[in-house]
Amino acid sequence: MAMNQQGRPTRPNENAATGGYADTISGSRGLDQAEPLIFERGRTDLTGVDFPELKGTKTRLGGLERKSDIGLPGLSEPEAMRHYVRLSRKNYAIDLGIYPLGSCTMKHNPRLNEKMARLPGFGDVHPLQPQSTVQGALELIGELAHWLMTLTNTPCVAMSPKAGAHGELCGMMAIRAALDARGETGRRRVLVPESAHGTNPATAVQCGFHCDEIPANADGRVDMEAFKAKLGPDVAGIMLTNPNTCGLFERDIREIADLIHEAGGYFYCDGANFNAIVGRVRPGDLGIDAMHINLHKTFSTPHGGGGPGSGPTVFSQALAPFAPVPYVVQKGETWHMVEHEAEARADGAEPFGRMVAFHGQMGMFTRALSYMMSHGSDGLRQVAEDSVLNANYVLARLKHVMTPAFEGTCMHEALFDDRFLKDTGVTTLDFAKAMIDEGYHPMTMYFPLVVHGAMLIEPTETESKSGLDRFCDVLEGLAEAAKSGDTARFASAPVHAPVKRLDETRAARNPVLVWQESEDQPQAAE
Ligand SMILES: *Cc1c(COP(=O)(O)O)cnc(C)c1O
């Protein structure tokens, strides 16, 4: 396999029966252009712009200016433009097709949100502007905070965390601060179900807790007997996702909340799956103490390669005093951002600190509020209902050819295991790669860990029935191909993708993140 100097395969499809890049003189395939790294396309000794030599000006940098070459590739504007557009055409996006990644809520990002986020009063503000000049932006943050508290029935929200995992950190730091304020420094054990997202235990450990795993029962929910047996005076709390990562509602959630509170601990709820219940269930009514909301999942702001995240975290009365600065308050007609801990303390709060330099992701706040207001309360309720309906449609259409991990209906995602692939020689990974050849982004694979060879499909409410039918037809066809012994289709998949199977272990163990100029560049760029 031809490699470029970074060790990446440049001609992955050379041997594929369909013909690969090697078949053409240019390396391109049809109108899918081959594209090397930008450093290989541009030359570091050239520049893309021609500025006249500066004459008669004196530097004011006091001798600190760079003397050596900057070492960036020189490309003209059209060349740079084409480089990135060509790369983008190798990518997959929610604007191209269904993105069935379970636990990620990859829904359509309405264009109205983009229009709102670009209004100059929101898009062009600077975080260091005097507060009197950004009253509208502060009001927007306050309004969004109000609706997040209303939808969750909680009295407080920290708007600044910049992702779900960051929100978890915010919530667990508040729990740690509340325990410390009670003088309970011995409570350091956090109960985490074994189906939890990896960020849950990672966050707990980051905050100085240690994790104790609760097993799942045969239904894919928390095993209540095992949970009760783990309660004790050193328990700081529980981190529970609801609906959980198996796509199932934790039916005993009220009892779990009561028992953890009786034991003196707090209830952190991972709210990443809020899409399944938004407008229908208020987590505050279920007894949670803290929960992050991924605006980029439930409230449709772009994520993954499409934009930054935002993870506002709501708090119960018990944790509200410990919420971080900054936060927005309304004083008469004026909106005010409380930025310093001293000011918050003067208000009677005990913030554990601050999580970000400024106030969070303004663009995401604007998009999320635009989404909420355009849906209204009935529309948001329908979001939850339709997302659950769509997942159950996928489950119902595929359960005769694939094997659902659990009996019964699901919430907003359909979970299959790999029993239907038993003795076919095809693995979950092969199955997912074959989906790429069919033009579909694979579902989440091998997560949650409690299910063997897991395939977690979250269609979201924004897919139409005909779109879901096409998707299910393909999965059905692939399942039948695997069972009928057509393994060649899977072993070499994906044959139609720009890059084939990557050595992911090597990439993780030995990441090459910095481009190094090398002598034999022309050869490497082939
Ligand atoms: C997405 C997700 C997270 C983390 O959210 P990020 O915004 O990606 O940091 C945590 N838990 C679950 C269950 C998730 O699906």
The ligand as a Tripos MOL2 file, in Angstrom:
@<TRIPOS>MOLECULE
LIG
   15    15     1     0     0
SMALL
NO_CHARGES

@<TRIPOS>ATOM
      1 C1        -22.4550   12.6790   24.2010 C.3       1 LIG1
      2 C2        -22.4810   12.0890   25.5590 C.ar      1 LIG1
      3 C3        -21.7170   12.6100   26.6120 C.ar      1 LIG1
      4 C4        -20.6600   13.6730   26.4320 C.3       1 LIG1
      5 O1        -21.0770   14.8230   25.7960 O.3       1 LIG1
      6 P1        -20.0430   15.7280   24.9550 P.3       1 LIG1
      7 O2        -20.8360   16.9260   24.6120 O.co2     1 LIG1
      8 O3        -19.6450   14.8930   23.7890 O.co2     1 LIG1
      9 O4        -18.8760   16.0190   25.8490 O.co2     1 LIG1
     10 C5        -21.8840   12.0690   27.8670 C.ar      1 LIG1
     11 N1        -22.7270   11.0440   28.0840 N.ar      1 LIG1
     12 C6        -23.4610   10.4980   27.0910 C.ar      1 LIG1
     13 C7        -24.4170    9.3790   27.4000 C.3       1 LIG1
     14 C8        -23.3550   10.9880   25.7920 C.ar      1 LIG1
     15 O5        -24.0660   10.4350   24.8050 O.3       1 LIG1
@<TRIPOS>BOND
     1     1     2 1
     2     2     3 ar
     3     2    14 ar
     4     3     4 1
     5     3    10 ar
     6     4     5 1
     7     5     6 1
     8     6     7 2
     9     6     8 1
    10     6     9 1
    11    10    11 ar
    12    11    12 ar
    13    12    13 1
    14    12    14 ar
    15    14    15 1
@<TRIPOS>SUBSTRUCTURE
     1 LIG1         1 GROUP 0 **** ****
